[in-house]
């Protein structure tokens, strides 16, 4: 029987089980998950938070991570500035990045979500407004959401992946995980 783990990755945690990159060790998945044989299905950058799926099933891992399966990934994104409808429409059409155009995204402005505090907190600037977006993409380029919001003039301040396909962070606090059912399609 395959296992699937839903982990709420905190900010600053490497999305791997070991840290081979620095002389001062950073927190890794092994600081939170003690389950041999599971591996991340996809990436979630060091400075991003939220849902990271881990599995012991290579086929499931590929189905989740491989962009050709177009599994939707939804993010809650705090951006700098007051994103207007014209900017959001650019994301809906697809924006041009250095590595080519993106697929169209689903995006809407949302009220600030009831999230856990981030450590360290986002730097607040009284003279610069910010707003929150719910953004869904169906591809997975390196730092794609951050590059997309920057391309429309609204750099990302905080990025929380909320869902991948039907799996969500509901009831999974930061730094915690739970096993999930695997739905075959």
C-alpha positions as CSV (number, residue, x, y, z in Angstrom):
1,X,0.0,0.0,0.0
2,X,1.4,3.4,-1.0
3,X,1.8,6.1,1.5
4,X,1.1,9.8,1.0
5,X,2.2,12.5,3.5
6,X,0.8,16.0,3.6
7,X,3.4,18.2,5.3
8,X,3.0,21.9,6.1
9,X,6.5,23.1,5.4
10,X,7.5,26.1,7.5
11,X,9.5,29.0,6.0
12,X,13.3,28.3,6.0
13,X,13.0,24.5,5.9
14,X,14.9,22.8,3.1
15,X,12.5,20.5,1.1
16,X,14.9,17.6,1.4
17,X,16.1,15.2,4.1
18,X,19.7,16.4,4.3
19,X,21.6,19.7,4.0
20,X,24.8,19.3,2.0
21,X,25.0,22.9,0.9
22,X,26.4,24.9,3.9
23,X,28.7,24.7,6.9
24,X,25.9,25.8,9.2
25,X,23.1,23.2,9.0
26,X,19.6,24.4,8.1
27,X,16.4,22.7,9.1
28,X,15.4,19.9,6.8
29,X,12.5,17.4,6.4
30,X,14.3,15.0,8.7
31,X,13.7,17.5,11.6
32,X,10.0,17.0,11.1
33,X,9.3,13.6,9.4
34,X,10.7,10.4,10.7
35,X,9.4,8.0,8.1
36,X,11.8,6.0,6.0
37,X,11.2,5.6,2.3
38,X,9.2,8.7,1.5
39,X,10.4,11.4,-0.8
40,X,9.1,14.8,-1.8
41,X,6.8,14.9,-4.9
42,X,8.0,18.3,-6.3
43,X,9.7,21.3,-4.8
44,X,8.8,24.0,-2.4
45,X,11.6,26.6,-2.1
46,X,13.4,27.4,1.2
47,X,11.6,30.8,1.4
48,X,8.1,29.4,0.6
49,X,5.7,27.7,3.0
50,X,2.9,25.3,2.9
51,X,1.9,22.0,1.4
52,X,4.6,19.6,0.4
53,X,3.6,16.1,-0.6
54,X,5.8,13.1,0.2
55,X,5.3,9.5,-1.0
56,X,6.9,6.2,-1.3
57,X,5.3,5.5,-4.7
58,X,7.4,6.5,-7.7
59,X,4.5,6.6,-10.1
60,X,2.4,8.8,-7.8
61,X,5.4,11.0,-7.2
62,X,5.8,11.5,-11.0
63,X,2.0,12.1,-11.5
64,X,2.1,14.9,-8.8
65,X,5.4,16.5,-9.9
66,X,5.5,16.2,-13.6
67,X,4.0,19.3,-15.4
68,X,2.6,17.1,-18.3
69,X,-0.1,15.9,-15.9
70,X,-1.1,19.5,-15.3
71,X,-2.1,19.0,-11.6
72,X,-3.3,22.3,-10.2
73,X,-1.3,23.9,-7.5
74,X,-3.0,26.7,-5.6
75,X,-1.0,29.4,-3.7
76,X,-1.9,32.2,-1.3
77,X,0.4,35.0,-2.3
78,X,1.0,38.3,-0.5
79,X,2.3,40.7,-3.1
80,X,3.7,44.2,-2.8
81,X,1.4,46.9,-4.2
82,X,-2.3,47.1,-4.9
83,X,-2.8,44.6,-7.7
84,X,-5.5,45.8,-10.1
85,X,-7.7,43.8,-12.4
86,X,-5.5,44.6,-15.5
87,X,-2.5,43.0,-13.8
88,X,-4.5,39.9,-12.8
89,X,-5.8,39.6,-16.3
90,X,-2.1,39.4,-17.5
91,X,-1.7,36.4,-15.3
92,X,-4.9,34.9,-16.6
93,X,-3.6,35.2,-20.1
94,X,-0.1,34.0,-19.3
95,X,3.0,36.1,-18.8
96,X,6.3,36.0,-20.6
97,X,9.2,35.0,-18.4
98,X,12.9,34.6,-19.5
99,X,12.3,30.9,-20.1
100,X,9.2,31.5,-22.2
101,X,5.5,32.2,-21.7
102,X,3.5,30.7,-18.8
103,X,0.3,28.8,-19.1
104,X,-2.8,30.9,-18.2
105,X,-3.3,31.0,-14.4
106,X,-6.4,31.3,-12.3
107,X,-6.1,34.3,-10.0
108,X,-8.3,36.4,-7.8
109,X,-7.7,39.0,-5.1
110,X,-8.7,37.7,-1.6
111,X,-9.0,39.1,1.9
112,X,-5.9,38.5,4.0
113,X,-6.2,34.8,4.9
114,X,-6.1,33.6,8.5
115,X,-2.7,32.1,8.4
116,X,-0.1,31.3,11.1
117,X,2.5,33.9,11.8
118,X,5.6,33.6,9.7
119,X,9.0,33.5,11.4
120,X,10.7,35.8,10.5
121,X,7.7,38.1,9.8
122,X,7.2,39.9,6.5
123,X,8.7,43.4,6.7
124,X,5.9,45.9,7.0
125,X,6.2,49.2,5.2
126,X,3.7,51.8,6.0
127,X,4.2,53.6,2.7
128,X,3.9,50.5,0.5
129,X,0.5,48.7,0.3
130,X,0.2,45.0,-0.2
131,X,-2.6,42.6,-1.1
132,X,-3.3,38.9,-1.2
133,X,-4.0,36.7,-4.3
134,X,-5.2,33.2,-4.7
135,X,-3.2,31.9,-7.7
136,X,-3.5,28.5,-9.3
137,X,-1.0,27.2,-11.9
138,X,-0.7,23.9,-13.8
139,X,3.0,23.8,-14.4
140,X,6.0,23.9,-12.1
141,X,8.9,26.0,-13.2
142,X,11.6,27.0,-10.8
143,X,10.3,29.9,-8.6
144,X,7.5,30.4,-11.1
145,X,4.9,32.1,-8.9
146,X,7.5,34.6,-7.7
147,X,8.6,35.3,-11.2
148,X,5.0,35.7,-12.5
149,X,4.0,38.3,-9.8
150,X,7.3,40.2,-10.4
151,X,6.5,40.2,-14.2
152,X,3.3,42.1,-13.5
153,X,5.1,44.6,-11.1
154,X,4.0,43.0,-7.8
155,X,6.9,41.2,-6.1
156,X,5.9,38.3,-3.8
157,X,6.3,39.0,-0.1
158,X,4.9,35.7,1.2
159,X,4.1,32.5,-0.6
160,X,2.0,29.7,0.9
161,X,1.1,26.7,-1.2
162,X,-2.3,25.7,-0.1
163,X,-3.3,22.8,-2.3
164,X,-2.0,20.3,-4.9
165,X,-4.9,18.7,-6.8
166,X,-7.5,17.7,-4.2
167,X,-5.0,17.6,-1.3
168,X,-5.0,20.7,1.0
169,X,-3.4,22.1,4.1
170,X,-6.7,22.0,6.0
171,X,-6.1,21.1,9.6
172,X,-2.3,20.6,9.2
173,X,-0.4,23.2,11.3
174,X,3.0,24.4,10.3
175,X,5.7,21.8,10.9
176,X,3.2,19.0,11.2
177,X,2.1,16.3,8.8
178,X,-0.6,13.7,8.3
179,X,-1.2,10.8,6.1
180,X,-3.7,11.2,3.3
181,X,-5.8,8.9,1.2
182,X,-4.6,8.3,-2.4
183,X,-7.4,8.8,-4.9
184,X,-6.7,6.8,-8.1
185,X,-7.8,8.5,-11.4
